[in-house]
Amino acid sequence: MADGERTAFGDLLRPIADPPVRPDLISLSASATAAASAAVDPPHGSRAEADRLGASLKELADADARIVFVGDPGLTDPRLALPGNAVRTAKYSFLTFIPRNLFEQFRRLAYVYFLAIAVLNQLPQLAVFGRGASVLPLAFVLLVTAVKDAYEDWRRHRSDRVENGRAAAVLDPAGSGQFRSRRWKDLRVGEVIKVLADESIPCDMVLLATSDPTGVAYVQTINLDGESNLKTRYAKQETMSRLPNITAGSITTLIRCETPNRNIYGFHANLEVDGKRVSLGASNIILRGCELKNTAWAIGVAVYTGTETKVMLNSSGATSKRSRLETHMNRETLLLSAILITLCSAVSICNGIWLAIHRDELELSQYFRKRDYSGGDEKYYNYYGIAMQVFFIFLMAVIVFQIMIPISLYISMELVRLGQAYFMIRDKNLYDESSNSRFQCRALNINEDLGQIRYVFSDKTGTLTENKMVFQCASIRGIDYSEGKDPSPNGSDVYYVVVGDQFWRPKMLVKTDPKLVRLLRSEGETQEGKHARDFFLALAACNTIVPLIVGTPDPKQKLIDYQGESPDEQALVYAAAAYGYVLIERTSGHIVIDVLGDRQRFNVLGLHEFDSDRKRMSVIIGCPDRTVRLFVKGADSSMFGVLEKSVDLDIIRATETNLHAYSSVGLRTLVVGMRELSRNDFEEWHSDYENASTALYGRGNLLRAVASRVENNLQILGASGIEDKLQQGVPEAIESLRQAGIRVWVLTGDKQETAISIGYSCKLLTSEMTHIVINSNSEASCRKSLEDAIAISSKFVAISSRAQNTIIATGSARVPLALIIDGTSLVHILETELEEKLFKIATVCDVVLCCRVAPLQKAGVVALIKKRTEDMTLAIGDGANDVSMIQMADVGIGISGQEGRQAVMASDFSMGQFRFLVPLLLVHGHWNYQRIAYMILYNFYRNAVFVFIMFWYVLYTAYTLTTAITEWSSVLYSVLYTALPTVVVGILDKDLSRRTLLKYPKLYGTGQREERYNLKLFILTMMDAIWQSLVVFFIPYLAYRDTTVDGSSLGDLWTLAVVTLVNIHLAMDVFRWNWITHLSIWGSIAVAVMCVILIDSIWSLPGYWAIYHIMKTGLFWLCLLGIFAAGMIPRFTMKALTEYFMPNDIQISRELEKFGNFNDFTGTEISMSTFSETQPGFIR
Amino acid sequence: MNSSSGSAAGPSSGSGDGSAPRRNSKRPKYSKFTQQELPACKPILTPKWVISVFTLVGVIFVPIGIAALMASNNVVEIVDRYDTECIPANMTGDKVAYIQNDDIIKTCTRNLTVPKDMDQPIYVYYQLDNFYQNHRRYVKSRNDAQLKDADQANKTSGCDPEKTTKDGSPIVPCGLIAWSLFNDTYNFTLGNKNLSVNKNGISWKSDRDHKFGKDVFPKNFQNGILRGGASLDSNKPLNEQEDLIVWMRTAALPTFRKLYGKIHQDLKANDIIMVTLENNYNTYSFNGKKKLVLSTSSWLGGKNDFLGIAYLTIGGLCFFLATAFTVVYLVKPRKLGDPSYLSWNRNPSGH
């Protein structure tokens, strides 16, 4: 009987490789593997959460499912016209290029303005410019852009062709069972495709079989989501076993799957084979763009092809943001439009008055002569009455003065930002050696926002810390083992596994506690030793890590590389290996662990993944001694609830003490528990589990319920402490940011203790700070704690302000405040009226630390600031849980680190290390802001000067909009004569050197206070523009009054004067002259002179030879000289006065840069060198 | 200015070299350009520079101003407005009728006194006021192709409203500009002797050579109902019609002078020149003024004090600013590049 029982039980113990046990869940790879770790770091749960949502909301109804007949593309869903597998990333075809490209280009408002003006000019009554001159600039810009687009599209066409032409092995539908080579673009849904190792997967396929007998296939998804570790996918046992029948077409197999969507971490389908229904999840599908690895072959059936594949559905451009400066610029553009309309109205009204006054003279005056006598009817020529004339003049004035709105500015700004991005990407200080990643600009139009940041919201894990987890210490049954010693790579204490004549050792070495090692190896069966062994068995077994054996140069030595998505799990498995529990093999049904030299096989009977409700994961293991054990690991908060309290209360207490100690030194903690399952327990669970996992509806919830039922009455094994190392240079970076007047808020999913200890270690918190802690779980208590906090803070502020008034000499700032708030409290505060109070208190505090926050709360906190202030916010993070925050903030930065690339994909900029934020903001941000701000002002000024000169002249032409300046010159003015220098200066000019900016982080305030671009500066610049235009116009006017001078000659003088003047103006403001600056500024003047000469060498133009004549006269040169002097004197004087008598910080620092070494040699040098010692990370 | 090239190179550490880069390392290649460390000069407006610049401008501008004023003073100019004087007293009520009536003889005599000695060449100009030669209708009304090339005589586009005759044959030269050619004439006598006016070379050589054809002859010119101005000798090619060429260089401003001719003879102070003129040109219809101008010239052109005064003003202002800066600099000196001036060093302590 006992025997029989054992058999029955044993039967159940058979490794179960298919659905019942291998959880369908969606996400072995994505969410669940992260699961275990997520137990530590709740943010990981976000994906699982999203999946659960997807799973419960989207159960498959036949109506909206896609039905795929395996091996028979003809039958597959005739209702739908399915796309082939050809992909088109190219936008245009040969025929559609011109219309589509034009359409795309004219989506920019600036071009429409351009076009409207050009069209207006084509009306004969309004033709101010000749046809060519009016259309040329627009045509030029359109052509350049079109050529650029065409080239890019041609490259896309080419890569499409290559991609579509790749070969795939497709099962011959005739039933021969052979695989034939076919091009990718000819693949159809329903076809059976074979993929070999290291090949790319041509379309989204459901796995039918793999070379692995248990149906495992490993894929690399680096092209899909950038994660480089291998992910496991499974073929169903049902299809594995029937593969010959399926390939022969002798049985009908059909798959019902959801309609195409872009969720790469979810898939919902079921498979019907031989009348049996099997459910399929994301672990059964391999996606286009992945590569098959470590698997000889895999056979699958295409379910989504071409544009419907998940990778294609996910390829969409980044959202575009608009920078703060550009928003302001648009405000000033409106002002300029108002000026433009004023000018035009003035001209047209004056013209109307002039016509009215001279009404009677128009018939006979030689220069007007209203009538055309040639027709015999003596009709009016081009005269439609005063009202119409006024209207026409208005429109013509718009055409003539059009460049008041600096259209070219938009194009130059794009160029400048491109150049700035180039320099940011190429900056070696923003290159991360460890991850071999450069800085990336994903958004091209917010470079200058980097110079105006006031709030930085930072994630902790992976952003401030490296997210490279290292096992530090363990508490086993309440006994603390934290005396770890660093291993020497070849020392005797490193654990090896001997396989044949080879030595395998874990790739990463972990420090081990000798006491614990002795305990594990002790022969005697002490209670202590047994617990320790169970603990490490749990660490080695309770995970989803895949061991890979990697060769080394020494043929006898191999390394075991643990691949997995959660760094915490990796750390734990490496730790177990270091202590002698080496995980060496994982298939879908069992794992092999080398237990202190004895290789043992454990059947994996079940696995409950992590989810954010339970905050734990568990496995059910059939051990070699025929016992069935449940191992659970999870966050302490969730684990203490499911522990058996009646027995081990002392141990639990001791463990809690240890946990507190661990987290207070910044370690991440996990609690491990175990329960031995009786046969009844197991059977009960097994049937529940089977039912739940084959359920068609609500599977996720059912499975969760099953897990909760079994994870109970656990015996505590112990707890682990894992160190999450701070990234290099983080404390210094935070200090610099703080000095720069940037407030750093840390938002983390970690526990409060962990968060605070990390806060201390990265110098965010200091010992003299007063902490205000808000931990409440109801709205009322939140309100109370907020009010208390406001009271405290206002007291401190009051004290400090009094202190400042009375004892100035001390110079002591007020007591710094730190606000620490947790996610539970935020639930009650965000999006209620309490937000206002939180905002009030948070803005008073120097540091804000939010712990235990969910991803959406992160965004909520960012929104809290963004909605209420004008201040710029920046969010930086590395994980999927930071995406919402990154998208919410004005500037989003992704850390391209350990946690995948979702954050990077959502970000505007990405980089490898947190400390790069300092050079990025303080140096590049400052420069970018300064450059773009100056460039905008200069462009406004430059075009305004020109327009005003034309306007003054119009006053002397009976208001008829004649221009003395040739139409070609006025067209080329902003495109050619003066365009290049602004672009060059916008890209290259630096007000201060990198070293100075890093040495005095406070200089960053320039951008925060908007000192380089504001309404006052705009108005001053415009006044300067008017003065300069008066000088340029009236000096020649008065000098040439009552002379024989002709319009063309005077026009040439004005052209050369204004071009040179605006270039001199720019030259005066350039901070740093290198050869490129010299070349562009003086070159532009030369080009303008040459163009004027060239234009005057065309005999058919009225100005033929005028420039040669006027250049021979002394008056011309004296006028030019006088214009330069008189034009620049006000600006030069103002500049000299302010720079000398009211110097701003930038000016002082520039002088320091230049003269500091002479005046103040020793002091500067010393502080410089200490700085470079303490901050080696970013001084270089 | 204070050039200190190379100082921008900054504290480049040796991190770029040293360890050999990994094979597919994305480490940006080091160059002074990509690291924005190109050698550069960083000008700063120190007081020394500011004062020197102002002084230099002053030193340059004041002498030029003086020279320009002297040049202008040496020019002798006689300006005589005659359009009002040359109307018979009985016709002053309706000047337009007077000028349009071809039967009235328009000859008129004016006596001009030479105020100072005038050295040859003496330029004879006519000056029109309030004549908008830069009016949009007017400047556009010409066809340059037609003027240059006899084969293009039919090309009259742009010449509206003076394109063709009533029967549609093209006018050469067409357009309002040519049509309105000035047609007053002047004869000068000094005592009993005729003062000859040289009308050759009054136009630009470039215009005669390249803009007006030597085989293009006037056709259908000034035959319309409304007479605009002078008629042209239809046997003389356009490139010899210098009055037309001068006229067609349209003036920049509504008050302008056009060269009529040159007198190659010195005149003495108090000489009285008698001018016999044909007052043909209709400026009465638009209240324009006609003036006859005799003027010598200097290296700077005609009589105009503006530039000299402007230069003196600018130069004087610069000297003043230089002095002011010096004074203020001495009264309230500031040490350049003193970190204690940085706002965060200044504010909390307030020394």
Interface residues (C-beta under 8 A of the other chain):
Chain A: H358 E361 E363 L364 S365 Q366 Y367 F368 R369 R371 D372 Y373 S374 G375 G376 E378 Y381 N382 Y422 F423 I425 R426 D427 K428 Y431 E433 N436 S437 R438 I808 A809 G811 A813 W927 Y956 T957 A958 T960 L961 T962 A964 L988 K990 S993 R994 R995 Y1000 K1002 I1035 Y1037 L1038 A1039 Y1040 R1041 D1042 T1043 T1044 V1045 D1046 G1047 S1048 S1049 L1050 G1051 F1071 R1072 W1073 N1074 W1075 I1076 T1077 W1099 S1100 L1101 P1102 Y1104 W1105 Y1108 H1109 T1113 G1114 L1115 L1118 C1119 L1121 G1122 A1125 A1126 I1129 F1132 T1133 K1135 A1136 E1139 Y1140 F1141 P1143 N1144 D1145 I1148 S1149 R1150 E1151 L1152 E1153 K1154 F1155 G1156 N1159 D1160 G1163 M1168 S1172 I1179 R1180
Chain B: N2 S3 S4 S7 A8 G10 P11 S12 S13 S15 G16 R22 N24 S25 K26 R27 P28 K29 Y30 T34 Q35 Q36 L38 P39 A40 C41 K42 P43 I44 L45 P47 V50 V53 V57 F61 I64 A68 V96 Y125 Q127 F131 Y132 Q133 N134 H135 R136 R137 Y138 V139 R142 D144 A145 K148 D160 P161 E162 K163 T164 T165 K166 G168 L176 W179 S180 W204 S206 D207 H210 K211 G224 I225 L226 G228 G229 R249 T250 A251 A252 L253 P254 T255 F256 R257 K258 L259 N282 S285 F286 N287 G288 W299 L300 G301 G302 N304 F306 L307 A310 Y311 I314 L317 C318 L321 F325 V328 Y329 K332 R334 K335 L336 G337 D338 P339 Y341 L342 S343 W344 P348 S349 G350
